[in-house]
């Protein structure tokens, strides 16, 4: 079994981002604050070494972490 780069929650956040959900919509859907959503996105971007949500999504798809 391969080790995921993202935590379960980061994965959920990015799956919703790919569906074009806003930070506010993601926060509501997951029952967390918008700040927490932004933290998850920021943490994932740091792990991936990218500077932006779109770049993070592209990288995650390349790595097989996200499927569209």
Secondary structure as UniProt FT lines:
FT   HELIX           8..18
FT   TURN            19..20
FT   HELIX           23..30
FT   HELIX           34..48
FT   HELIX           53..62
FT   TURN            63..64
//
